[in-house]
Amino acid sequence: MRQTMTAAHSEERFDLLVVGGGINGAGIARDAAGRGLSVLLVEKEDLASHTSSASTKLIHGGLRYLEYGEFRLVREALIERERLWGMAPHIIWPLRFVLPQTQSPRPAWMVRLGLFLYDHLGGRKKLPGTDTINLQRTPFGNGLKTAKGRAFVYSDCWVEDSRLVVLNAMDAAERGADIRTRTTLVGARREGGEWRATISDEAGEHQIRASALVNAAGPWVSEVLGRTPDVIADRGLRLVKGSHLVVPKLYYGEHAFMLQNPDRRIVFTVPYEGDFTLIGTTDQVWEGAPGKAQISAEETRYLLDTAARYFANPPGEADVVWSYAGIRPLYDDKAGSASAVTRDYVLDLDGDEARAPMLSIFGGKITTYRKLAEHAMAELARFFPKAGVAWTAGATLPGGDLPGGDFDAYVTALQQARPGLPADLLQRLARAYGTRVDVLLGNAMTPFDLGTDLGGGLTLREVAYLRAHEWAVTAEDILYRRSKLGLHVPPGTQARLEAHLAEDRRTLAKSA
């Protein structure tokens, strides 16, 4: 547990200081807290503010990585797919991908061989294997410009990426970790066999001590290294921007498409939030310091051109309802193109018995975050001989303990137990919160019990839950990271939400 000294210049002390509130930082904090270590995680903005909320929302092995010989990474990711699905079946579920061969720059035999490896490398148990289909004879050809010829259909999983980060942070906190958002690492130095760090929040600067420091700052990993003198930093970082478009639904069905372009890059189209299709991603080198990313005109045109190449009624720029972009902090393996840069991760440990350890995380992907956290703890194990053993494999995340892992059965039981609440609202809440929906709803049995509806089913009860349990502070936190309600709510909802949050802050300040 955390220790606080009471001397005149009191400093909090932790076993582990984790810098970065993306998926890797949250996953490491969770793993370490579950082993009995005292953990402080600091994030300068909101959880999942950047890379971890800007993915293509897939738990996947990375079929295209086989082309670059990334067999170890693909195997690890394939093993993790079903494991993560079992840990959080409310925010992760299976998805079938259709891979048309009509415009493939790769021969069909090569694609089928890759899919054979994909089916067998990772010990698949529950997900369906690959099928070969004729697009004219199945609904999978719906919406395509050329709904004929051969296609392959394979399996991966969907994930609510930013919610996965939050659930890991919640579990870490419930196991004793201290999670502080809107808190910046100002600097850190080795002192007396441990780290002495300065952190800053709205209340000012504070001094803390930690036995070890984990640099999981994602695109800002090099910046954090620059704030910690006497650290060997010989790993290279390559920043690559990935962007996505959201457009009205392009086709009927709950399947995704993996589309191959003449330049051999691939683009996914994925059913999104019921009414939309997600198109992505791009691979564009990011020059300069990391920052808030936005899609470029060039990327927009590339994604729309891909859709036009394949779909009978492709979207235009006027059809784009939302876009988002993120910077991927990839380990620089000196690959020639951004698409070919490895998605594997590298853990760089600087320290020994005489020098307090610092572990920096380079690269990684959402699918392998849990395994990355295990490997990180293995690197740090010699500094914490009393820490527990690996435990996260199969341990459900908050809300993921659905009876039998059956989401549909859970929703049916929830709707039967609360018949006075709208069925579609309960379906959405169950998808977001799983069994934690009971904490959110409490004894509510009617819409009136949930307080004011700010629009689109977002009630004051849900806002209060997100603030109390999930570190939500701003309207953007709630509408675009804890949920994607921003795509659904009517005009005026965001303004009403912002006014409510501002009033809450004023009330809190008066009572302080």
C-alpha positions as CSV (number, residue, x, y, z in Angstrom):
1,M,0.0,0.0,0.0
2,R,1.0,3.6,-0.5
3,Q,3.0,5.1,2.4
4,T,2.7,8.8,3.3
5,M,5.4,10.4,5.5
6,T,4.3,13.0,8.0
7,A,7.6,15.0,8.4
8,A,7.6,18.7,7.6
9,H,8.5,18.0,4.0
10,S,6.3,14.9,3.6
11,E,6.6,12.9,0.5
12,E,4.4,10.0,-0.7
13,R,6.2,6.9,-1.5
14,F,5.3,4.1,-4.0
15,D,6.9,0.9,-5.3
16,L,6.1,1.9,-8.9
17,L,5.5,5.2,-10.6
18,V,3.8,4.7,-14.0
19,V,3.8,7.6,-16.4
20,G,1.1,7.4,-19.1
21,G,-2.6,6.6,-19.0
22,G,-2.9,4.7,-22.3
23,I,-3.5,1.0,-22.6
24,N,0.1,0.0,-21.7
25,G,0.3,2.2,-18.6
26,A,-3.1,1.1,-17.3
27,G,-2.3,-2.5,-18.0
28,I,1.0,-2.4,-16.2
29,A,-0.5,-0.5,-13.2
30,R,-3.2,-3.2,-13.0
31,D,-0.8,-6.1,-13.2
32,A,1.6,-4.5,-10.6
33,A,-1.2,-3.6,-8.2
34,G,-2.5,-7.2,-8.4
35,R,0.9,-8.5,-7.3
36,G,0.8,-6.4,-4.1
37,L,2.9,-3.4,-5.2
38,S,2.0,0.1,-4.4
39,V,1.4,2.0,-7.6
40,L,0.9,5.6,-8.7
41,L,-0.1,6.2,-12.3
42,V,0.0,9.8,-13.6
43,E,-1.6,10.9,-16.9
44,K,-1.2,14.5,-18.1
45,E,-4.7,14.5,-19.7
46,D,-7.5,12.0,-19.7
47,L,-7.1,8.2,-19.8
48,A,-6.8,7.1,-23.4
49,S,-6.6,10.7,-24.6
50,H,-4.5,9.9,-27.7
51,T,-3.2,6.7,-29.3
52,S,-5.3,4.3,-27.2
53,S,-8.6,5.9,-28.3
54,A,-7.6,6.3,-31.9
55,S,-7.3,2.7,-33.0
56,T,-9.4,0.7,-35.6
57,K,-11.1,-0.8,-32.5
58,L,-9.8,-4.4,-33.3
59,I,-8.5,-7.2,-31.2
60,H,-6.6,-9.0,-33.9
61,G,-3.6,-11.0,-34.7
62,G,-2.6,-8.7,-37.5
63,L,-3.0,-10.7,-40.7
64,R,-0.9,-8.3,-42.7
65,Y,2.0,-8.6,-40.3
66,L,2.7,-12.1,-41.5
67,E,3.8,-10.6,-44.8
68,Y,6.6,-8.9,-42.9
69,G,7.6,-12.0,-41.0
70,E,6.2,-10.9,-37.7
71,F,5.4,-14.4,-36.6
72,R,6.2,-14.0,-32.9
73,L,4.0,-10.9,-32.6
74,V,1.1,-12.5,-34.6
75,R,1.2,-15.7,-32.6
76,E,1.1,-13.7,-29.3
77,A,-1.7,-11.5,-30.5
78,L,-3.7,-14.5,-31.8
79,I,-3.4,-16.2,-28.4
80,E,-4.6,-13.0,-26.7
81,R,-7.7,-12.5,-28.8
82,E,-9.9,-15.1,-27.1
83,R,-8.3,-14.5,-23.7
84,L,-9.3,-10.8,-23.9
85,W,-12.7,-11.7,-25.2
86,G,-13.3,-13.9,-22.1
87,M,-12.0,-11.1,-19.8
88,A,-14.4,-8.4,-21.1
89,P,-17.2,-9.9,-23.2
90,H,-19.3,-6.7,-22.8
91,I,-16.8,-4.5,-24.7
92,I,-15.1,-7.3,-26.9
93,W,-17.0,-9.5,-29.3
94,P,-16.3,-11.6,-32.4
95,L,-16.4,-10.1,-35.9
96,R,-16.2,-11.8,-39.3
97,F,-14.0,-10.1,-41.9
98,V,-14.6,-10.5,-45.7
99,L,-11.5,-10.3,-47.8
100,P,-12.5,-9.9,-51.5
101,Q,-10.0,-11.2,-54.1
102,T,-11.4,-9.3,-57.1
103,Q,-8.9,-6.5,-56.7
104,S,-6.2,-8.2,-54.7
105,P,-2.6,-7.3,-55.6
106,R,-1.6,-10.6,-53.9
107,P,-2.3,-14.0,-55.5
108,A,-5.2,-15.9,-53.9
109,W,-3.0,-18.9,-52.9
110,M,-0.7,-16.5,-50.9
111,V,-3.7,-14.9,-49.1
112,R,-5.1,-18.4,-48.3
113,L,-1.8,-19.6,-47.0
114,G,-1.6,-16.6,-44.7
115,L,-5.1,-17.3,-43.5
116,F,-4.2,-21.0,-42.8
117,L,-1.3,-19.8,-40.6
118,Y,-3.7,-17.2,-39.0
119,D,-6.1,-20.0,-38.1
120,H,-3.5,-22.3,-36.6
121,L,-0.7,-20.2,-35.1
122,G,-2.6,-19.1,-31.9
123,G,-4.5,-22.0,-30.6
124,R,-7.9,-20.8,-31.8
125,K,-10.7,-22.5,-29.8
126,K,-14.0,-20.5,-30.1
127,L,-13.7,-18.2,-33.1
128,P,-14.8,-19.7,-36.4
129,G,-12.0,-20.5,-38.9
130,T,-11.6,-19.2,-42.5
131,D,-14.2,-19.9,-45.2
132,T,-13.9,-19.5,-48.9
133,I,-17.1,-18.0,-50.5
134,N,-18.6,-16.9,-53.8
135,L,-19.7,-13.3,-53.2
136,Q,-22.7,-13.8,-55.6
137,R,-24.1,-16.5,-53.4
138,T,-23.9,-15.0,-49.9
139,P,-25.1,-11.8,-48.2
140,F,-21.4,-10.9,-47.7
141,G,-21.4,-9.4,-51.2
142,N,-24.0,-6.8,-50.2
143,G,-23.1,-3.2,-51.0
144,L,-20.0,-4.1,-53.1
145,K,-19.5,-2.6,-56.5
146,T,-18.5,-6.0,-57.8
147,A,-20.4,-8.5,-55.8
148,K,-19.0,-11.5,-57.6
149,G,-15.9,-13.6,-57.5
150,R,-14.1,-15.3,-54.6
151,A,-13.6,-13.9,-51.1
152,F,-12.2,-15.3,-47.9
153,V,-14.0,-14.8,-44.6
154,Y,-12.0,-15.0,-41.4
155,S,-12.4,-14.0,-37.7
156,D,-11.0,-11.4,-35.3
157,C,-12.6,-9.4,-32.5
158,W,-14.0,-5.9,-32.0
159,V,-13.1,-3.8,-28.9
160,E,-14.2,-0.5,-27.4
161,D,-10.6,0.7,-27.1
162,S,-10.9,3.6,-24.7
163,R,-13.2,1.6,-22.4
164,L,-10.6,-1.1,-22.3
165,V,-8.1,1.4,-20.9
166,V,-10.6,2.7,-18.3
167,L,-11.5,-0.8,-17.2
168,N,-7.8,-1.6,-16.6
169,A,-7.4,1.6,-14.6
170,M,-10.5,0.8,-12.6
171,D,-9.3,-2.7,-11.8
172,A,-5.9,-1.3,-10.8
173,A,-7.5,1.2,-8.5
174,E,-9.7,-1.4,-6.9
175,R,-6.5,-3.4,-6.2
176,G,-4.9,-0.4,-4.5
177,A,-3.4,1.7,-7.3
178,D,-3.6,5.5,-7.2
179,I,-4.7,6.8,-10.6
180,R,-4.3,10.5,-11.1
181,T,-5.4,12.1,-14.4
182,R,-4.6,15.7,-15.4
183,T,-1.3,15.1,-13.6
184,T,2.0,15.7,-15.3
185,L,5.5,14.4,-14.5
186,V,7.6,17.5,-14.3
187,G,10.9,15.6,-13.8
188,A,12.6,12.8,-11.9
189,R,16.0,11.9,-10.7
190,R,17.7,9.1,-9.0
191,E,18.4,9.8,-5.3
192,G,19.4,7.4,-2.6
193,G,18.6,4.2,-4.6
194,E,15.2,5.3,-5.6
195,W,13.4,7.9,-7.8
196,R,12.5,11.3,-6.5
197,A,9.9,12.8,-8.9
198,T,8.0,16.1,-9.2
199,I,4.5,15.8,-10.4
200,S,2.0,18.7,-11.1
201,D,-1.7,18.9,-11.0
202,E,-4.3,21.7,-10.5
203,A,-3.2,22.1,-6.9
204,G,0.4,22.6,-7.8
205,E,3.6,20.6,-7.6
206,H,4.3,17.7,-5.3
207,Q,7.3,15.5,-4.5
208,I,7.0,11.7,-4.5
209,R,9.4,8.8,-4.2
210,A,9.3,5.5,-6.0
211,S,11.4,2.4,-6.2
212,A,11.0,2.1,-9.9
213,L,9.7,4.2,-12.8
214,V,7.8,2.9,-15.8
215,N,7.8,5.2,-18.9
216,A,4.6,4.3,-20.7
217,A,4.0,7.7,-22.2
218,G,3.5,6.4,-25.8
219,P,4.4,9.1,-28.3
220,W,5.9,11.1,-25.5
221,V,8.2,8.4,-24.3
222,S,11.3,10.3,-25.5
223,E,10.0,13.5,-23.9
224,V,9.8,11.7,-20.5
225,L,13.3,10.3,-21.0
226,G,14.4,13.9,-21.5
227,R,13.0,14.8,-18.0
228,T,15.0,12.1,-16.3
229,P,18.8,12.7,-16.3
230,D,21.3,9.9,-16.1
231,V,19.2,7.5,-18.2
232,I,20.6,5.7,-21.2
233,A,18.2,6.2,-24.1
234,D,19.5,4.3,-27.1
235,R,16.2,3.1,-28.6
236,G,14.7,4.8,-31.6
237,L,11.0,5.9,-31.8
238,R,9.2,6.3,-35.1
239,L,5.9,8.2,-35.0
240,V,3.2,7.1,-37.5
241,K,-0.2,8.7,-37.8
242,G,-3.2,6.6,-38.3
243,S,-6.5,8.2,-39.3
244,H,-10.1,7.1,-39.6
245,L,-13.4,8.3,-41.1
246,V,-16.9,7.6,-39.9
247,V,-19.6,7.7,-42.5
248,P,-23.3,6.6,-42.7
249,K,-23.6,2.8,-43.0
250,L,-22.2,1.6,-46.3
251,Y,-23.8,-1.9,-46.3
252,Y,-26.1,-4.2,-44.4
253,G,-24.7,-6.8,-42.1
254,E,-22.5,-7.1,-39.1
255,H,-19.4,-8.1,-41.0
256,A,-16.3,-6.1,-41.7
257,F,-14.3,-5.8,-44.9
258,M,-10.6,-6.0,-45.3
259,L,-9.9,-4.1,-48.6
260,Q,-6.6,-4.4,-50.5
261,N,-5.3,-1.4,-52.4
262,P,-3.0,-1.4,-55.4
263,D,-0.2,-0.1,-53.2
264,R,-0.6,-3.3,-51.1
265,R,-1.8,-1.4,-48.1
266,I,-5.1,-2.5,-46.5
267,V,-8.1,-0.6,-45.2
268,F,-10.8,-1.9,-43.0
269,T,-14.5,-1.0,-43.1
270,V,-16.2,-1.9,-39.9
271,P,-19.8,-1.6,-38.7
272,Y,-19.8,1.2,-36.1
273,E,-22.2,2.4,-33.5
274,G,-25.2,0.8,-35.3
275,D,-25.8,3.6,-37.8
276,F,-22.3,4.1,-39.3
277,T,-19.3,2.5,-41.0
278,L,-15.7,3.1,-39.8
279,I,-13.1,3.4,-42.5
280,G,-9.4,3.1,-41.6
281,T,-6.6,3.3,-41.2
282,T,-3.8,5.2,-42.8
283,D,0.0,5.1,-42.2
284,Q,1.5,8.5,-42.5
285,V,4.9,9.4,-41.0
286,W,4.6,12.1,-38.2
287,E,7.4,14.6,-38.3
288,G,8.3,16.7,-35.3
289,A,7.1,16.6,-31.7
290,P,4.0,14.6,-30.8
291,G,0.7,16.4,-30.4
292,K,-3.0,16.3,-31.1
293,A,-3.4,14.6,-34.4
294,Q,-6.0,15.3,-37.1
295,I,-6.7,13.7,-40.4
296,S,-5.2,15.4,-43.4
297,A,-6.9,16.1,-46.7
298,E,-4.6,13.5,-48.3
299,E,-5.6,10.8,-45.9
300,T,-9.3,11.6,-46.3
301,R,-9.0,11.3,-50.0
302,Y,-7.1,8.0,-49.7
303,L,-9.8,6.4,-47.5
304,L,-12.6,7.7,-49.7
305,D,-10.9,6.5,-52.8
306,T,-10.5,3.1,-51.3
307,A,-14.3,3.0,-50.5
308,A,-15.0,4.1,-54.1
309,R,-12.9,1.3,-55.4
310,Y,-15.0,-1.3,-53.7
311,F,-18.5,-0.1,-52.9
312,A,-21.5,0.6,-55.1
313,N,-22.5,3.7,-53.3
314,P,-19.3,5.2,-51.9
315,P,-19.3,8.2,-49.5
316,G,-18.0,11.6,-50.4
317,E,-16.4,14.2,-48.2
318,A,-19.9,15.7,-47.4
319,D,-20.9,12.3,-45.9
320,V,-18.1,12.2,-43.3
321,V,-19.9,12.6,-39.9
322,W,-16.7,12.3,-37.8
323,S,-13.0,11.6,-38.1
324,Y,-10.2,10.9,-35.7
325,A,-6.5,10.4,-35.8
326,G,-3.8,9.2,-33.4
327,I,0.0,8.9,-33.4
328,R,1.4,5.4,-33.0
329,P,4.7,5.3,-31.1
330,L,6.4,2.5,-33.0
331,Y,9.8,1.0,-32.3
332,D,12.1,2.2,-35.1
333,D,13.4,-0.9,-36.9
334,K,14.6,1.2,-39.9
335,A,11.9,-0.2,-42.2
336,G,11.5,1.7,-45.4
337,S,7.8,2.5,-45.3
338,A,5.5,3.4,-42.4
339,S,3.3,0.4,-43.2
340,A,6.2,-2.0,-42.7
341,V,7.4,-0.6,-39.4
342,T,7.1,-3.3,-36.7
343,R,4.1,-3.3,-34.4
344,D,6.0,-5.4,-31.9
345,Y,7.1,-3.8,-28.6
346,V,10.5,-3.3,-27.0
347,L,11.1,-3.0,-23.3
348,D,14.2,-1.0,-22.4
349,L,15.4,-1.4,-18.8
350,D,17.9,1.1,-17.4
351,G,19.1,0.4,-13.9
352,D,20.6,-2.2,-11.6
353,E,21.1,-2.9,-7.9
354,A,22.9,0.4,-7.5
355,R,20.7,2.5,-9.8
356,A,16.9,2.7,-9.4
357,P,15.3,1.1,-12.4
358,M,13.4,2.8,-15.2
359,L,11.5,0.7,-17.8
360,S,10.6,2.4,-21.0
361,I,8.0,1.0,-23.4
362,F,8.5,1.3,-27.1
363,G,5.8,0.2,-29.6
364,G,3.0,-2.3,-28.8
365,K,-0.6,-2.7,-29.9
366,I,-3.9,-2.9,-28.0
367,T,-4.2,-6.7,-28.5
368,T,-0.9,-7.5,-26.8
369,Y,-1.2,-5.0,-23.9
370,R,-1.8,-7.7,-21.2
371,K,1.2,-9.8,-22.3
372,L,3.3,-6.6,-22.5
373,A,2.4,-5.9,-18.9
374,E,3.4,-9.4,-17.9
375,H,6.8,-9.0,-19.7
376,A,7.3,-5.6,-18.0
377,M,6.7,-7.1,-14.6
378,A,9.1,-9.9,-15.4
379,E,11.8,-7.2,-16.2
380,L,11.2,-5.6,-12.9
381,A,10.8,-8.7,-10.8
382,R,14.3,-8.8,-9.4
383,F,13.8,-5.3,-7.9
384,F,10.6,-6.6,-6.1
385,P,11.3,-10.1,-4.8
386,K,8.2,-10.1,-2.6
387,A,5.8,-9.3,-5.5
388,G,3.3,-11.9,-6.4
389,V,3.3,-13.9,-9.6
390,A,1.6,-13.4,-13.0
391,W,-2.2,-13.4,-12.5
392,T,-4.0,-11.5,-15.2
393,A,-4.6,-14.3,-17.7
394,G,-8.3,-15.0,-17.5
395,A,-9.0,-12.5,-14.7
396,T,-12.1,-10.6,-15.8
397,L,-12.1,-6.9,-16.0
398,P,-14.7,-4.8,-14.2
399,G,-18.1,-5.7,-15.6
400,G,-16.8,-8.7,-17.5
401,D,-18.0,-11.3,-15.1
402,L,-21.1,-12.1,-17.2
403,P,-22.7,-15.5,-16.3
404,G,-21.2,-17.9,-18.8
405,G,-19.7,-15.0,-20.7
406,D,-23.1,-14.8,-22.5
407,F,-23.8,-11.1,-23.2
408,D,-27.2,-11.7,-24.9
409,A,-28.5,-13.7,-22.0
410,Y,-27.3,-11.1,-19.6
411,V,-29.1,-8.3,-21.5
412,T,-32.3,-10.4,-21.6
413,A,-32.1,-11.0,-17.8
414,L,-31.4,-7.3,-17.2
415,Q,-34.4,-6.2,-19.3
416,Q,-36.7,-8.7,-17.4
417,A,-35.4,-7.4,-14.1
418,R,-36.1,-3.7,-15.0
419,P,-39.1,-3.7,-17.3
420,G,-39.8,0.0,-16.6
421,L,-36.5,1.1,-18.3
422,P,-36.2,1.3,-22.1
423,A,-34.8,-1.9,-23.6
424,D,-32.5,0.0,-25.9
425,L,-31.1,2.0,-23.0
426,L,-30.4,-1.2,-21.0
427,Q,-28.7,-2.8,-24.1
428,R,-26.4,0.2,-24.5
429,L,-25.6,0.4,-20.8
430,A,-24.9,-3.3,-20.6
431,R,-22.5,-3.0,-23.6
432,A,-20.6,-0.2,-21.9
433,Y,-20.6,-1.3,-18.2
434,G,-21.4,-5.1,-18.2
435,T,-22.4,-6.2,-14.7
436,R,-21.3,-2.8,-13.3
437,V,-24.6,-1.5,-14.7
438,D,-26.1,-2.5,-11.4
439,V,-23.9,0.0,-9.6
440,L,-24.8,2.7,-12.1
441,L,-28.6,2.0,-12.0
442,G,-28.8,1.3,-8.3
443,N,-32.6,0.9,-7.5
444,A,-33.7,2.8,-10.6
445,M,-36.7,1.1,-12.2
446,T,-38.1,4.0,-14.4
447,P,-36.5,6.7,-16.5
448,F,-37.6,9.2,-13.9
449,D,-35.2,7.5,-11.4
450,L,-32.2,8.3,-13.6
451,G,-32.6,12.0,-13.4
452,T,-32.6,14.5,-16.3
453,D,-32.0,13.2,-19.7
454,L,-29.4,15.5,-21.3
455,G,-30.2,14.0,-24.7
456,G,-29.9,10.7,-26.5
457,G,-30.4,8.7,-23.3
458,L,-27.4,10.3,-21.4
459,T,-28.8,10.9,-17.9
460,L,-27.5,12.6,-14.9
461,R,-27.3,9.2,-13.2
462,E,-24.8,8.0,-15.8
463,V,-22.8,11.2,-15.7
464,A,-22.5,10.9,-11.9
465,Y,-21.3,7.3,-12.3
466,L,-18.7,8.3,-14.9
467,R,-17.4,11.1,-12.7
468,A,-17.3,9.0,-9.5
469,H,-15.9,5.7,-10.9
470,E,-14.2,6.4,-14.3
471,W,-12.3,9.7,-13.9
472,A,-14.5,11.6,-16.4
473,V,-14.1,15.3,-16.1
474,T,-15.1,17.0,-19.4
475,A,-17.9,16.6,-21.9
476,E,-15.3,15.1,-24.4
477,D,-14.3,12.5,-21.8
478,I,-18.0,11.4,-21.6
479,L,-19.2,11.8,-25.2
480,Y,-16.2,10.5,-27.1
481,R,-14.0,8.4,-24.8
482,R,-16.2,6.7,-22.1
483,S,-18.8,6.4,-24.9
484,K,-19.4,7.5,-28.5
485,L,-22.7,9.2,-27.6
486,G,-21.3,12.3,-29.3
487,L,-22.3,10.6,-32.6
488,H,-25.9,10.1,-31.5
489,V,-27.0,12.9,-29.1
490,P,-29.1,15.8,-30.5
491,P,-27.8,19.4,-30.9
492,G,-27.5,21.1,-27.5
493,T,-26.6,18.0,-25.5
494,Q,-22.9,18.8,-25.3
495,A,-23.7,22.4,-24.2
496,R,-26.1,21.1,-21.5
497,L,-23.5,18.6,-20.3
498,E,-20.8,21.2,-20.1
499,A,-23.1,23.5,-18.1
500,H,-23.9,20.7,-15.7
501,L,-20.2,19.8,-15.2
502,A,-19.3,23.4,-14.7
503,E,-22.0,23.8,-12.0
504,D,-20.8,20.6,-10.3
505,R,-17.2,22.1,-10.2
506,R,-18.5,25.3,-8.7
507,T,-20.5,23.4,-6.1
508,L,-17.4,21.3,-5.3
509,A,-15.2,24.4,-5.0
510,K,-17.6,26.1,-2.6
511,S,-17.7,23.0,-0.3
512,A,-13.9,22.6,-0.3
